[in-house]
Amino acid sequence: MARLKVTQVRSGIGGKHNQRETLRSLGLKRIGDVVVKEDRPEIRGMVNTIPHLIAVEEVE
């Protein structure tokens, strides 16, 4: 199964509450943090909520 490498590139400060909570749910706390998640519909939904704050790559 494919995996997604999610990197936080911008701060959640000043953003909407649900966007900050989405960053936390993904496990991102500060700029430069990287997490690798399974490519599932729930994760895709989170990624689509905050595309302006993160960078996403597919990894094997």
N, C-alpha and C positions, 0 to 999 in steps of 0.2 A: 504494500500500500504506500502511496506517496506521502511525503511529509512536507510541511511548510516551515520554513525558517523565517521567523518574524522578528524584526529589529525595530526598536523604538528610535525614531529619528527626530521627533519634536516633543515638546513638553505638553502634558495634559493640563497644566495650570491655566486657568481662565476658560477652560472648555466646559461643556455641559457635564452634569453629574453622571449621566449614563455613559458618557465617553470615558471619563476618569475610571469609572467602575469596570468598564470593558478592558481597559489597560491592566487593571489589577487582576481581573479574571484570567487574562492571558499570562499573567506572571511577570509583567513588565513594570518596573519601578522607577527607572531613570533612563535618560537618553543614553543610547549605546547598549542597553540590555538586549540580549538575544535569547529567544526560546525556540525550540523545535517542537511542533505539534503535529499530530496525525491530521491528514486532510479529510475532515469530516464536515458535514453541513453546519453543525453548531459552530465550529471554528471559523468556517467561511463567513458565517453571519457576523461573528464578532469582528473579523477582519474588514468586512464591508461597512461596519459601523464607524470605523476610525481610519480610513485609508490615508487621510492627510497627516496622521501622526506616526505611521509605521511604514516600513518597507518589507515586502514579502517576496520570498524566493522559494521555488520548489526544489527539494533535495531528495536524493534517493536514500 
